């Protein structure tokens, strides 16, 4: 019996050496310790031994059994460690490899300029208005004191959709629309948006461009309010040391009218048209020119952006060259 036990232990030990996975280990375990195993047979044979041998043999069989159990536990732990080791090796991440770069979009530079305007003017109590790009002749011209055969229409040669509709040549029609909507109440708005003119495209002209219109109507509004508003915006946007110059000009919808220039370090550059809202325009919009006054301005957005960011060609805004656009990622250059 002792020999059988020694042989059994040796046999199982040897077989365990060749086991590589959990399944084969389970199979070997039931062979070594299961109901039909040698150990079970030996236990059963105990009862045929002479009584004086029984205790010792019983002890030996139990010890052998415990040894076997221990062998299997150790092997099991080794196998698990091995599996873990392999898994870790397979999933290892080389943190020194270069990452994958995601390309992300960003605001167009003109959008950023509009937001800067909005931040300033909202802070001054203005609200933002919008109007349609395809506009009625009625709002684009007539409501702005530019009758059918008015020579000022020549300054605004644009794209007609049909006899009554056109691509708006300025953002001023939003003035007329807002006046009608406001039914005689005070107005304080800015309206950014696209505008169109039948210009030949060159470094400074584009058939599509953007403006920001401003309109304030209330009692006791004067030219000084207009000048103060424009000057404080220019200082906010370009710096405290900036100065503006007002030149007399002509627009059918303002009287008096001015053109405003800003000094770019070398020369004055025209950036906007403005003036006191013409009494005819106030009347058509439902306001009494004897009771209220207003000022209005229309700023060329690209001009402002070109000055601020030293951009030398207006066509850059519309030709979508990513080398240009990427310079403004994150909003500021
Ligand atoms: N609408 C004018 C233009 O585009 C600018 C302007 C707006 C002038 C408001 C006066 C008042 O040229």
Boltz pocket constraint, residues with backbone or C-beta under 6 A from the ligand:
constraints:
  - pocket:
      binder: B
      contacts: [[A, 169], [A, 170], [A, 171], [A, 172], [A, 214], [A, 251], [A, 254], [A, 258], [A, 272], [A, 273], [A, 274], [A, 275], [A, 296], [A, 297], [A, 298], [A, 299]]
      max_distance: 6.0
